[in-house]
Amino acid sequence: MKTMVITGASEGIGAEMARQLAQRHGAQLSLVLAARNEQALQAVAAQCQASGAATLAVRTDVSEQSQCSALIAATLNRFGRIDALINNAGMSAQALFAEVRAEDLGWYEQLMKINLWGSVWCTHAALPALKQSRGRIVAVSSLAGLVGVPGRTAYSATKFAMTGFFEALRAEMKNVGVSVTTAYPGVVATQIRHRGFNAAGAPAGSSGLKEDGAMSVEECARLILGGMDRREREVVMSAKGKIGRWLKLLAPGAVENMALAALKDEAKPK
């Protein structure tokens, strides 16, 4: 029986990955689900149990190192092993840098704690068990971690940091049998952008990006899990993302124009 840990598992991409894994593996899988919203987490756990998976729901705020360590300790105490760690917990933000007051910059640091440090702390705590199982690490980044997106300076900074950290870790793990897969979703049909920070550090309440043609949560989860199964280095899951990544090397100005075009008019710099 394999044991997999998913952070940010109470809704959106994390919850859908949990459901798909449970449907695929049934009684051969133990799932540890982590998030801050315990009620929503328990609901996802019940759905996974209905597919036959054993589950453990652990209320976790990944911006606290002690809670990340406690999550991994609870996993090992209950199931004795970890075969995959999916670092999916994250928060969005939409704010033009010039509109952020100096006294509000603290939320930039908080966003880094959630998006980068939460992944670092969970991975560090789980690494001995993952090395023992020759397991898999997944980092759910964003296209904003490959191309800087205007209005998302804070978010892009956290996701670029994830990209660098997990790229270096992948090389370190190459000879010990632990794979590291970094996923780069584009715009996915979730509420993450509505709940992210605005310039004042309050919930944004809406998305600053054009969301026509947003990828479904189901498709995004399927692509990430496929990359994990195949131990792929990276999963760039849209044609625009793949083109933009290489075009950035050849015509960076064109990529900046593409990024600006992805913003709603009211979110563009004036």
N, C-alpha and C positions, 0 to 999 in steps of 0.2 A: 504494500500500500504506500502510495506517495503522499507527501504532505506539502501543501503549497500555501504561502502567505500572501495576501493581497491587502495593500493599504488603500485607503480611499474607496472602500468596498460597499459603502452604504447606498450609492446611487451612481448613475451615469456609466462611464466606461468600466469602472471597477466592479460594480454590481453585475454588469452584463458579462464580464469575463468570468466572474464566479459562477453565474448560472450556466454559461456554456461549458465550463470545465466540469461542473457537476453532471450536466446532461451527457457529456462525453465519457466520463470515467465512472460515474455512479459510485457503487460501494467500494471501488478500488482507490478512492481519493479521500483524503482528509483536508479540509479547507479551513484556514484560519483567516477570519475577516476582521479588518481593523478600520475604524473611522471614529469621528467624534459623536455622531448621532446614533446613540445606542438603539433607539426604537427602530429607526430605519435599518440599522445593521441586523437586528434580530429578524426583521421581515425578510431580508435577503437570505439570511441563514436558513430560515424555514423553507424558502423556495429551493435552496440547494439540498436540504435534507429530504425534500419530497422526491428529488431525483436519485436519492440513495447515498449521497456523500455524507460523511461525518463532518460536523462543523464545530468551530469554536469562535464565538464573537467576542472581541476584546475592544472595549472602548479605548481609543488611543488618539491623543493629540500629538502628531509627529513633530510639532515644533518644540517638544520637550524631550530631551535626550533620555531622561529617566523612563518616560512612557514607551519610547522605542525599545529600550532594553527590556522593559517589563513584557512587552508584546512577544519578543523572541523567547524570553524565559518561559512565558506561559505556553508557547507553542511546543517547546522542547519538553516541558513538564508533562504536557498532555499526550503528545504524539511521539516524542523521542527522536525526531529527525526533521530536516527541512530539505526538500528537493527543489523548491523554486521559491524565490522571493520576487514579487511583482511590486515595485515601487511606483504606485499609481497616485497616491495622495498628492493633491496640489491645489493651488488657488490661483485665480486669474487677477488681472489688474488692467485698467484702462485709464490713462491719464497723460496728458501732454506735460512733459517735464517742466516747462516754463510756468505751468499753472499750479505746480505743487509748492506750497509754502514751506519755508525752511523748518518751521515747527511741526510740520506733518511728515517729514521725511522718515520718521521712525517706521512707518509701515513698509518702506522699502526693505528695511532690515527684517521685519517680521515675515515678509513674503519670501525672503531668502531662507529663513529658518524652516518654513513650511516646504518649499519646493526643492531646495538643495539639501539643507542639513537633515531634514527628515529622512531623505533617501540615504544620506551618508551614515547617519546613526543606525538606521535599521540594517543596512548592509554590513556595517562593522560588527554589530552584535550577532548577525546570522552567519558571518563568513566561516567560522570554524565548522559549523554544521554543514554548510554548503560544500566546503572542501571535502568533508568526509563522504558526502553523497555524490560528489562530482556533479553538482546541481546546476541550476540556471538562475541568473539574475536578469531581471527586466527593469529598465528605467523608462517610464513614460514621460518623454520630453514633449516637444512641440516643434512645428515648423519655425516658430519664433525662437527656437534654439539653434536654428541654422541660418536664418535671415533676420536681421533686426527689423522689427515692425514699428513704425511710428505710432506714438500713443501708448506703446507698451514697453517703454524703457526698463521698467522694473521687472516685468514678466520676462522679457527677452534676456535680461541679465541673469535671472535665476536659471533659465533653461539653457543658455549658453554654458553656464557653470556646470550644470548637470552633464552636458555633452562632453566637456573636458574631463570631468572627474571619471565618468564611466568609460571613456575612451582609454584613459591611462590605466584604470583598473582592469580593463579587458586584456591589455598587454601583460599586466602582472599575473593574471589568472591563466594565461595561455597554456602554461606547462603543468597546471594542476587539475585540469579537467573541468573547470567552472566556466561556463559560457556567460557572456554579458551582451545582452541585446538592448539597444536603445531604439525606442519607437518615436516617430515624429508625426503625430496626427496634425492635420490642418484644422479647418473649422468642422467641428462635430456637433450634432444636434443635441446638445446638453445645455444645462442652465449655468455652467461654470462662469461664463462671462457676465451674467447678470448678478452673480453673488460676489464677484471679485471687487477689489478696492477701486474707488474713484480717487480723484486728486486729494481729497481730504481724508482718505483712509476709511471712508464709509462704504457700505455696499453700493455697487454701481447702479443696480436696478435695471439695467439694459445692456445690450451689447453694442460696442462701438464698431463692430465689423459687419460687413454685408454677409448675410448668412444664406443667400440663395444657393441651392445645391449643396448644403451642408451634408457631410457624410453621416449615415445613420450610426447610432451607437453599436448596433449589432454588427455591422460591417467592420467598424473600427476595432471592436473587441476580437473579431475573428482574425483579422490581419495581425494584430499583436500576438495572439496566442499561436498563430501559425509560425511567426518568426521565432517565438520562444521554442516551439517544438523542434524547429530545424536548426536551432542554435545560430541563427543569423546574427551578424554583427549589428545591422541596422535595418529598420523597417521605415522607409519613406513611402507613405501610403496614398499619394495622389500624383497625377501626372504634373500638375502645376508645381508641386513640391520638388519633384525630381528635376524638372526643367529649371526651376528657379535656383536650385542648388548649384548646378553647373554654370548657368548663365551668370551667376554672381562672380565667377572667376573671369569670365570673358567680357561682360558688360555690366558692371556693378550699378551704373546709373539707371539702366533699364530695370533692374531688380528693385531699386528704390521706388521707381515710378509704379511698378506693379504693387508694391507694398502700400503705397499711398492710395492706389485705386481700390484696394480692398477695404478701406475705411468708409464708413458712412459719412456723408457730407458734414454733419454736425460734429463729427469727431476729428475732422481734419484740422491741422494747424492753420490759423488765420494770419 
